[in-house]
C-alpha cells in the first residue's frame, strides 16, 4: 500500500537523519558561534527591519 511505502520511506529518512545528526549538530554549533560573532551586525539589521 502507498501508506506502507511512505512509512518505510519515513523510517529510512529517520535512520539517515540519526546518522547525520551528529554532523548536523556540529554544523549548527559552528553556525551559532558565527552568529554570536555577528550579533552586533544582526542588531543593526533588526533595528532597520523594525523601522520598515
CHARMM-style PDB file with segment names, atoms N, HN, CA, C and O in Angstrom:
ATOM      1  N   UNK     1       0.832  -1.204   0.000  1.00  0.00      PROA
ATOM      2  CA  UNK     1       0.000   0.000   0.000  1.00  0.00      PROA
ATOM      3  C   UNK     1       0.868   1.255   0.000  1.00  0.00      PROA
ATOM      4  O   UNK     1       2.039   1.225   0.378  1.00  0.00      PROA
ATOM      5  N   UNK     2       0.269   2.340  -0.428  1.00  0.00      PROA
ATOM      6  HN  UNK     2      -0.683   2.364  -0.735  1.00  0.00      PROA
ATOM      7  CA  UNK     2       1.002   3.604  -0.509  1.00  0.00      PROA
ATOM      8  C   UNK     2       1.446   4.043   0.882  1.00  0.00      PROA
ATOM      9  O   UNK     2       2.577   4.489   1.074  1.00  0.00      PROA
ATOM     10  N   UNK     3       0.535   3.909   1.854  1.00  0.00      PROA
ATOM     11  HN  UNK     3      -0.384   3.547   1.698  1.00  0.00      PROA
ATOM     12  CA  UNK     3       0.842   4.313   3.221  1.00  0.00      PROA
ATOM     13  C   UNK     3       2.053   3.551   3.754  1.00  0.00      PROA
ATOM     14  O   UNK     3       2.949   4.132   4.366  1.00  0.00      PROA
ATOM     15  N   UNK     4       2.063   2.248   3.510  1.00  0.00      PROA
ATOM     16  HN  UNK     4       1.335   1.776   3.012  1.00  0.00      PROA
ATOM     17  CA  UNK     4       3.173   1.415   3.980  1.00  0.00      PROA
ATOM     18  C   UNK     4       4.489   1.874   3.347  1.00  0.00      PROA
ATOM     19  O   UNK     4       5.512   1.975   4.023  1.00  0.00      PROA
ATOM     20  N   UNK     5       4.448   2.148   2.052  1.00  0.00      PROA
ATOM     21  HN  UNK     5       3.616   2.066   1.503  1.00  0.00      PROA
ATOM     22  CA  UNK     5       5.658   2.599   1.355  1.00  0.00      PROA
ATOM     23  C   UNK     5       6.141   3.919   1.947  1.00  0.00      PROA
ATOM     24  O   UNK     5       7.339   4.143   2.122  1.00  0.00      PROA
ATOM     25  N   UNK     6       5.169   4.794   2.252  1.00  0.00      PROA
ATOM     26  HN  UNK     6       4.196   4.612   2.110  1.00  0.00      PROA
ATOM     27  CA  UNK     6       5.533   6.072   2.860  1.00  0.00      PROA
ATOM     28  C   UNK     6       6.135   5.882   4.242  1.00  0.00      PROA
ATOM     29  O   UNK     6       7.098   6.557   4.606  1.00  0.00      PROA
ATOM     30  N   UNK     7       5.562   4.956   5.014  1.00  0.00      PROA
ATOM     31  HN  UNK     7       4.779   4.407   4.718  1.00  0.00      PROA
ATOM     32  CA  UNK     7       6.093   4.684   6.344  1.00  0.00      PROA
ATOM     33  C   UNK     7       7.535   4.174   6.255  1.00  0.00      PROA
ATOM     34  O   UNK     7       8.390   4.559   7.053  1.00  0.00      PROA
ATOM     35  N   UNK     8       7.788   3.308   5.280  1.00  0.00      PROA
ATOM     36  HN  UNK     8       7.093   2.995   4.632  1.00  0.00      PROA
ATOM     37  CA  UNK     8       9.150   2.804   5.084  1.00  0.00      PROA
ATOM     38  C   UNK     8      10.091   3.948   4.718  1.00  0.00      PROA
ATOM     39  O   UNK     8      11.230   4.010   5.182  1.00  0.00      PROA
ATOM     40  N   UNK     9       9.593   4.843   3.881  1.00  0.00      PROA
ATOM     41  HN  UNK     9       8.668   4.792   3.505  1.00  0.00      PROA
ATOM     42  CA  UNK     9      10.408   5.969   3.451  1.00  0.00      PROA
ATOM     43  C   UNK     9      10.729   6.866   4.643  1.00  0.00      PROA
ATOM     44  O   UNK     9      11.861   7.318   4.814  1.00  0.00      PROA
ATOM     45  N   UNK    10       9.704   7.113   5.466  1.00  0.00      PROA
ATOM     46  HN  UNK    10       8.784   6.745   5.327  1.00  0.00      PROA
ATOM     47  CA  UNK    10       9.886   7.936   6.664  1.00  0.00      PROA
ATOM     48  C   UNK    10      10.911   7.284   7.590  1.00  0.00      PROA
ATOM     49  O   UNK    10      11.789   7.955   8.133  1.00  0.00      PROA
ATOM     50  N   UNK    11      10.788   5.975   7.761  1.00  0.00      PROA
ATOM     51  HN  UNK    11      10.075   5.430   7.321  1.00  0.00      PROA
ATOM     52  CA  UNK    11      11.713   5.264   8.647  1.00  0.00      PROA
ATOM     53  C   UNK    11      13.147   5.357   8.122  1.00  0.00      PROA
ATOM     54  O   UNK    11      14.081   5.605   8.884  1.00  0.00      PROA
ATOM     55  N   UNK    12      13.308   5.158   6.824  1.00  0.00      PROA
ATOM     56  HN  UNK    12      12.549   4.956   6.205  1.00  0.00      PROA
ATOM     57  CA  UNK    12      14.639   5.243   6.219  1.00  0.00      PROA
ATOM     58  C   UNK    12      15.200   6.649   6.401  1.00  0.00      PROA
ATOM     59  O   UNK    12      16.382   6.824   6.696  1.00  0.00      PROA
ATOM     60  N   UNK    13      14.341   7.646   6.222  1.00  0.00      PROA
ATOM     61  HN  UNK    13      13.381   7.504   5.982  1.00  0.00      PROA
ATOM     62  CA  UNK    13      14.777   9.029   6.390  1.00  0.00      PROA
ATOM     63  C   UNK    13      15.190   9.285   7.830  1.00  0.00      PROA
ATOM     64  O   UNK    13      16.197   9.943   8.092  1.00  0.00      PROA
ATOM     65  N   UNK    14      14.397   8.755   8.767  1.00  0.00      PROA
ATOM     66  HN  UNK    14      13.579   8.220   8.554  1.00  0.00      PROA
ATOM     67  CA  UNK    14      14.716   8.907  10.192  1.00  0.00      PROA
ATOM     68  C   UNK    14      16.084   8.325  10.506  1.00  0.00      PROA
ATOM     69  O   UNK    14      16.878   8.939  11.219  1.00  0.00      PROA
ATOM     70  N   UNK    15      16.357   7.137   9.972  1.00  0.00      PROA
ATOM     71  HN  UNK    15      15.712   6.639   9.393  1.00  0.00      PROA
ATOM     72  CA  UNK    15      17.644   6.499  10.222  1.00  0.00      PROA
ATOM     73  C   UNK    15      18.772   7.346   9.663  1.00  0.00      PROA
ATOM     74  O   UNK    15      19.812   7.516  10.299  1.00  0.00      PROA
ATOM     75  N   UNK    16      18.556   7.879   8.459  1.00  0.00      PROA
ATOM     76  HN  UNK    16      17.712   7.741   7.942  1.00  0.00      PROA
ATOM     77  CA  UNK    16      19.565   8.727   7.839  1.00  0.00      PROA
ATOM     78  C   UNK    16      19.789   9.974   8.678  1.00  0.00      PROA
ATOM     79  O   UNK    16      20.924  10.403   8.884  1.00  0.00      PROA
ATOM     80  N   UNK    17      18.686  10.553   9.164  1.00  0.00      PROA
ATOM     81  HN  UNK    17      17.764  10.204   8.997  1.00  0.00      PROA
ATOM     82  CA  UNK    17      18.788  11.766   9.986  1.00  0.00      PROA
ATOM     83  C   UNK    17      19.577  11.463  11.259  1.00  0.00      PROA
ATOM     84  O   UNK    17      20.419  12.260  11.673  1.00  0.00      PROA
ATOM     85  N   UNK    18      19.308  10.315  11.879  1.00  0.00      PROA
ATOM     86  HN  UNK    18      18.624   9.667  11.543  1.00  0.00      PROA
ATOM     87  CA  UNK    18      20.033   9.960  13.095  1.00  0.00      PROA
ATOM     88  C   UNK    18      21.515   9.799  12.811  1.00  0.00      PROA
ATOM     89  O   UNK    18      22.349  10.212  13.616  1.00  0.00      PROA
ATOM     90  N   UNK    19      21.853   9.202  11.672  1.00  0.00      PROA
ATOM     91  HN  UNK    19      21.175   8.866  11.018  1.00  0.00      PROA
ATOM     92  CA  UNK    19      23.263   9.053  11.296  1.00  0.00      PROA
ATOM     93  C   UNK    19      23.911  10.420  11.105  1.00  0.00      PROA
ATOM     94  O   UNK    19      25.070  10.633  11.460  1.00  0.00      PROA
ATOM     95  N   UNK    20      23.128  11.346  10.532  1.00  0.00      PROA
ATOM     96  HN  UNK    20      22.186  11.173  10.245  1.00  0.00      PROA
ATOM     97  CA  UNK    20      23.681  12.656  10.210  1.00  0.00      PROA
ATOM     98  C   UNK    20      23.579  13.651  11.351  1.00  0.00      PROA
ATOM     99  O   UNK    20      24.174  14.727  11.294  1.00  0.00      PROA
ATOM    100  N   UNK    21      22.818  13.297  12.401  1.00  0.00      PROA
ATOM    101  HN  UNK    21      22.334  12.423  12.447  1.00  0.00      PROA
ATOM    102  CA  UNK    21      22.501  14.299  13.412  1.00  0.00      PROA
ATOM    103  C   UNK    21      23.747  14.842  14.102  1.00  0.00      PROA
ATOM    104  O   UNK    21      23.805  16.023  14.443  1.00  0.00      PROA
ATOM    105  N   UNK    22      24.743  13.980  14.306  1.00  0.00      PROA
ATOM    106  HN  UNK    22      24.696  13.021  14.029  1.00  0.00      PROA
ATOM    107  CA  UNK    22      25.977  14.441  14.955  1.00  0.00      PROA
ATOM    108  C   UNK    22      26.659  15.463  14.056  1.00  0.00      PROA
ATOM    109  O   UNK    22      27.097  16.520  14.509  1.00  0.00      PROA
ATOM    110  N   UNK    23      26.738  15.124  12.772  1.00  0.00      PROA
ATOM    111  HN  UNK    23      26.382  14.265  12.404  1.00  0.00      PROA
ATOM    112  CA  UNK    23      27.313  16.023  11.780  1.00  0.00      PROA
ATOM    113  C   UNK    23      26.543  17.351  11.751  1.00  0.00      PROA
ATOM    114  O   UNK    23      27.123  18.436  11.779  1.00  0.00      PROA
ATOM    115  N   UNK    24      25.221  17.216  11.694  1.00  0.00      PROA
ATOM    116  HN  UNK    24      24.749  16.335  11.671  1.00  0.00      PROA
ATOM    117  CA  UNK    24      24.355  18.401  11.635  1.00  0.00      PROA
ATOM    118  C   UNK    24      24.533  19.255  12.883  1.00  0.00      PROA
ATOM    119  O   UNK    24      24.613  20.481  12.808  1.00  0.00      PROA
ATOM    120  N   UNK    25      24.595  18.586  14.030  1.00  0.00      PROA
ATOM    121  HN  UNK    25      24.531  17.590  14.090  1.00  0.00      PROA
ATOM    122  CA  UNK    25      24.787  19.304  15.290  1.00  0.00      PROA
ATOM    123  C   UNK    25      26.076  20.112  15.242  1.00  0.00      PROA
ATOM    124  O   UNK    25      26.114  21.263  15.678  1.00  0.00      PROA
ATOM    125  N   UNK    26      27.131  19.500  14.708  1.00  0.00      PROA
ATOM    126  HN  UNK    26      27.099  18.566  14.354  1.00  0.00      PROA
ATOM    127  CA  UNK    26      28.414  20.174  14.546  1.00  0.00      PROA
ATOM    128  C   UNK    26      28.273  21.437  13.716  1.00  0.00      PROA
ATOM    129  O   UNK    26      28.776  22.503  14.072  1.00  0.00      PROA
ATOM    130  N   UNK    27      27.566  21.285  12.591  1.00  0.00      PROA
ATOM    131  HN  UNK    27      27.157  20.420  12.303  1.00  0.00      PROA
ATOM    132  CA  UNK    27      27.363  22.421  11.692  1.00  0.00      PROA
ATOM    133  C   UNK    27      26.589  23.516  12.411  1.00  0.00      PROA
ATOM    134  O   UNK    27      26.932  24.693  12.306  1.00  0.00      PROA
ATOM    135  N   UNK    28      25.534  23.128  13.149  1.00  0.00      PROA
ATOM    136  HN  UNK    28      25.256  22.171  13.235  1.00  0.00      PROA
ATOM    137  CA  UNK    28      24.745  24.107  13.885  1.00  0.00      PROA
ATOM    138  C   UNK    28      25.585  24.847  14.906  1.00  0.00      PROA
ATOM    139  O   UNK    28      25.460  26.063  15.051  1.00  0.00      PROA
ATOM    140  N   UNK    29      26.448  24.118  15.623  1.00  0.00      PROA
ATOM    141  HN  UNK    29      26.549  23.130  15.506  1.00  0.00      PROA
ATOM    142  CA  UNK    29      27.319  24.768  16.606  1.00  0.00      PROA
ATOM    143  C   UNK    29      28.181  25.821  15.923  1.00  0.00      PROA
ATOM    144  O   UNK    29      28.349  26.931  16.428  1.00  0.00      PROA
ATOM    145  N   UNK    30      28.726  25.450  14.760  1.00  0.00      PROA
ATOM    146  HN  UNK    30      28.589  24.549  14.350  1.00  0.00      PROA
ATOM    147  CA  UNK    30      29.580  26.395  14.038  1.00  0.00      PROA
ATOM    148  C   UNK    30      28.789  27.625  13.608  1.00  0.00      PROA
ATOM    149  O   UNK    30      29.264  28.756  13.710  1.00  0.00      PROA
ATOM    150  N   UNK    31      27.558  27.377  13.118  1.00  0.00      PROA
ATOM    151  HN  UNK    31      27.172  26.459  13.035  1.00  0.00      PROA
ATOM    152  CA  UNK    31      26.711  28.492  12.697  1.00  0.00      PROA
ATOM    153  C   UNK    31      26.386  29.373  13.901  1.00  0.00      PROA
ATOM    154  O   UNK    31      26.444  30.599  13.806  1.00  0.00      PROA
ATOM    155  N   UNK    32      26.045  28.752  15.034  1.00  0.00      PROA
ATOM    156  HN  UNK    32      25.998  27.756  15.111  1.00  0.00      PROA
ATOM    157  CA  UNK    32      25.719  29.516  16.240  1.00  0.00      PROA
ATOM    158  C   UNK    32      26.899  30.377  16.669  1.00  0.00      PROA
ATOM    159  O   UNK    32      26.727  31.538  17.037  1.00  0.00      PROA
ATOM    160  N   UNK    33      28.089  29.807  16.619  1.00  0.00      PROA
ATOM    161  HN  UNK    33      28.229  28.864  16.320  1.00  0.00      PROA
ATOM    162  CA  UNK    33      29.285  30.543  17.013  1.00  0.00      PROA
ATOM    163  C   UNK    33      29.493  31.728  16.070  1.00  0.00      PROA
ATOM    164  O   UNK    33      29.793  32.843  16.500  1.00  0.00      PROA
ATOM    165  N   UNK    34      29.325  31.456  14.772  1.00  0.00      PROA
ATOM    166  HN  UNK    34      29.082  30.551  14.423  1.00  0.00      PROA
ATOM    167  CA  UNK    34      29.498  32.522  13.788  1.00  0.00      PROA
ATOM    168  C   UNK    34      28.455  33.616  13.995  1.00  0.00      PROA
ATOM    169  O   UNK    34      28.765  34.803  13.892  1.00  0.00      PROA
ATOM    170  N   UNK    35      27.211  33.212  14.287  1.00  0.00      PROA
ATOM    171  HN  UNK    35      26.959  32.248  14.371  1.00  0.00      PROA
ATOM    172  CA  UNK    35      26.153  34.200  14.523  1.00  0.00      PROA
ATOM    173  C   UNK    35      26.410  34.983  15.792  1.00  0.00      PROA
ATOM    174  O   UNK    35      26.120  36.178  15.851  1.00  0.00      PROA
ATOM    175  N   UNK    36      26.948  34.330  16.808  1.00  0.00      PROA
ATOM    176  HN  UNK    36      27.183  33.359  16.760  1.00  0.00      PROA
ATOM    177  CA  UNK    36      27.293  35.029  18.042  1.00  0.00      PROA
ATOM    178  C   UNK    36      28.324  36.117  17.754  1.00  0.00      PROA
ATOM    179  O   UNK    36      28.286  37.195  18.347  1.00  0.00      PROA
ATOM    180  N   UNK    37      29.241  35.822  16.839  1.00  0.00      PROA
ATOM    181  HN  UNK    37      29.272  34.946  16.358  1.00  0.00      PROA
ATOM    182  CA  UNK    37      30.249  36.810  16.449  1.00  0.00      PROA
ATOM    183  C   UNK    37      29.631  37.944  15.642  1.00  0.00      PROA
ATOM    184  O   UNK    37      30.140  39.065  15.631  1.00  0.00      PROA
ATOM    185  N   UNK    38      28.515  37.634  14.961  1.00  0.00      PROA
ATOM    186  HN  UNK    38      28.101  36.723  14.971  1.00  0.00      PROA
ATOM    187  CA  UNK    38      27.874  38.620  14.098  1.00  0.00      PROA
ATOM    188  C   UNK    38      26.725  39.346  14.791  1.00  0.00      PROA
ATOM    189  O   UNK    38      25.961  40.058  14.139  1.00  0.00      PROA
ATOM    190  N   UNK    39      26.595  39.171  16.103  1.00  0.00      PROA
ATOM    191  HN  UNK    39      27.215  38.592  16.633  1.00  0.00      PROA
ATOM    192  CA  UNK    39      25.387  39.641  16.775  1.00  0.00      PROA
ATOM    193  C   UNK    39      25.222  41.158  16.662  1.00  0.00      PROA
ATOM    194  O   UNK    39      24.097  41.651  16.592  1.00  0.00      PROA
ATOM    195  N   UNK    40      26.318  41.890  16.645  1.00  0.00      PROA
ATOM    196  HN  UNK    40      27.233  41.489  16.703  1.00  0.00      PROA
ATOM    197  CA  UNK    40      26.218  43.348  16.565  1.00  0.00      PROA
ATOM    198  C   UNK    40      25.652  43.774  15.214  1.00  0.00      PROA
ATOM    199  O   UNK    40      24.830  44.688  15.141  1.00  0.00      PROA
ATOM    200  N   UNK    41      26.091  43.111  14.146  1.00  0.00      PROA
ATOM    201  HN  UNK    41      26.758  42.368  14.205  1.00  0.00      PROA
ATOM    202  CA  UNK    41      25.556  43.442  12.825  1.00  0.00      PROA
ATOM    203  C   UNK    41      24.108  42.987  12.724  1.00  0.00      PROA
ATOM    204  O   UNK    41      23.300  43.619  12.043  1.00  0.00      PROA
ATOM    205  N   UNK    42      23.772  41.870  13.414  1.00  0.00      PROA
ATOM    206  HN  UNK    42      24.428  41.357  13.967  1.00  0.00      PROA
ATOM    207  CA  UNK    42      22.392  41.399  13.463  1.00  0.00      PROA
ATOM    208  C   UNK    42      21.496  42.429  14.135  1.00  0.00      PROA
ATOM    209  O   UNK    42      20.386  42.690  13.672  1.00  0.00      PROA
ATOM    210  N   UNK    43      21.977  43.012  15.224  1.00  0.00      PROA
ATOM    211  HN  UNK    43      22.879  42.800  15.601  1.00  0.00      PROA
ATOM    212  CA  UNK    43      21.187  44.013  15.936  1.00  0.00      PROA
ATOM    213  C   UNK    43      20.904  45.199  15.039  1.00  0.00      PROA
ATOM    214  O   UNK    43      19.790  45.720  15.010  1.00  0.00      PROA
ATOM    215  N   UNK    44      21.937  45.626  14.295  1.00  0.00      PROA
ATOM    216  HN  UNK    44      22.843  45.202  14.319  1.00  0.00      PROA
ATOM    217  CA  UNK    44      21.744  46.740  13.370  1.00  0.00      PROA
ATOM    218  C   UNK    44      20.664  46.400  12.356  1.00  0.00      PROA
ATOM    219  O   UNK    44      19.786  47.212  12.065  1.00  0.00      PROA
ATOM    220  N   UNK    45      20.747  45.163  11.812  1.00  0.00      PROA
ATOM    221  HN  UNK    45      21.460  44.503  12.048  1.00  0.00      PROA
ATOM    222  CA  UNK    45      19.799  44.755  10.788  1.00  0.00      PROA
ATOM    223  C   UNK    45      18.377  44.696  11.370  1.00  0.00      PROA
ATOM    224  O   UNK    45      17.420  45.114  10.718  1.00  0.00      PROA
ATOM    225  N   UNK    46      18.244  44.176  12.596  1.00  0.00      PROA
ATOM    226  HN  UNK    46      19.021  43.836  13.126  1.00  0.00      PROA
ATOM    227  CA  UNK    46      16.910  44.032  13.176  1.00  0.00      PROA
ATOM    228  C   UNK    46      16.320  45.404  13.500  1.00  0.00      PROA
ATOM    229  O   UNK    46      15.106  45.587  13.407  1.00  0.00      PROA
ATOM    230  N   UNK    47      17.151  46.359  13.874  1.00  0.00      PROA
ATOM    231  HN  UNK    47      18.137  46.211  13.949  1.00  0.00      PROA
ATOM    232  CA  UNK    47      16.621  47.696  14.138  1.00  0.00      PROA
ATOM    233  C   UNK    47      16.153  48.349  12.835  1.00  0.00      PROA
ATOM    234  O   UNK    47      15.185  49.109  12.820  1.00  0.00      PROA
ATOM    235  N   UNK    48      16.860  48.038  11.741  1.00  0.00      PROA
ATOM    236  HN  UNK    48      17.647  47.420  11.753  1.00  0.00      PROA
ATOM    237  CA  UNK    48      16.419  48.536  10.436  1.00  0.00      PROA
ATOM    238  C   UNK    48      15.077  47.925  10.044  1.00  0.00      PROA
ATOM    239  O   UNK    48      14.170  48.625   9.596  1.00  0.00      PROA
ATOM    240  N   UNK    49      14.964  46.593  10.223  1.00  0.00      PROA
ATOM    241  HN  UNK    49      15.701  46.024  10.588  1.00  0.00      PROA
ATOM    242  CA  UNK    49      13.733  45.915   9.806  1.00  0.00      PROA
ATOM    243  C   UNK    49      12.556  46.365  10.651  1.00  0.00      PROA
ATOM    244  O   UNK    49      11.418  46.328  10.182  1.00  0.00      PROA
ATOM    245  N   UNK    50      12.800  46.792  11.897  1.00  0.00      PROA
ATOM    246  HN  UNK    50      13.724  46.821  12.279  1.00  0.00      PROA
ATOM    247  CA  UNK    50      11.689  47.272  12.725  1.00  0.00      PROA
ATOM    248  C   UNK    50      11.200  48.636  12.253  1.00  0.00      PROA
ATOM    249  O   UNK    50      10.058  49.018  12.512  1.00  0.00      PROA
ATOM    250  N   UNK    51      12.075  49.373  11.554  1.00  0.00      PROA
ATOM    251  HN  UNK    51      13.002  49.063  11.344  1.00  0.00      PROA
ATOM    252  CA  UNK    51      11.671  50.687  11.026  1.00  0.00      PROA
ATOM    253  C   UNK    51      10.800  50.535   9.791  1.00  0.00      PROA
ATOM    254  O   UNK    51       9.915  51.350   9.531  1.00  0.00      PROA
ATOM    255  N   UNK    52      11.066  49.474   9.032  1.00  0.00      PROA
ATOM    256  HN  UNK    52      11.785  48.812   9.243  1.00  0.00      PROA
ATOM    257  CA  UNK    52      10.348  49.274   7.760  1.00  0.00      PROA
ATOM    258  C   UNK    52       8.927  48.819   8.036  1.00  0.00      PROA
ATOM    259  OT1 UNK    52       8.158  48.596   7.101  1.00  0.00      PROA
TER     260      UNK     52
END
